[in-house]
Amino acid sequence: IAYGVAKTGPVITSAGIIMAVAFSGLLLSSIPMLNQVAFLLVSAVLIDTFFIRSVVTPALHAPLGGANWWPRRVPAPRADGADGAEASSSSALPVLGTRLVSSQ
């Protein structure tokens, strides 16, 4: 988790700052509704950038452990371009809410 935050942190922070600066341009408008929307957008982006993605997300990933990566195996893409939803794959784990039905 620490490695992932360290590797993606600068990119996420840069993107968040760029978005906040872009949205803050709306604050210069003479239309009050645009000012309100701009303030909310800038606030939301900065909170997401500096608090949610750097503190909350890693804090949730740590106790969840292996559940973060469910399902563990994703079915391989098929050559004919179909998504394979109707075909069952023995290497894939079942999706929640579905039953395994024997073809016999």
Number of C-alpha atoms within 10 A of each C-alpha: 12 9 8 9 15 11 11 12 16 11 11 17 17 12 14 20 17 13 15 20 12 14 19 19 13 20 18 11 12 9 10 12 12 15 18 13 15 21 16 14 18 23 15 13 19 17 14 17 20 16 12 14 17 19 13 12 13 15 13 11 14 12 10 10 10 11 10 12 10 10 14 12 11 11 16 11 10 9 7 7 7 10 12 13 8 7 8 15 13 8 11 13 15 14 10 7 5 7 8 9 7 6 5 3
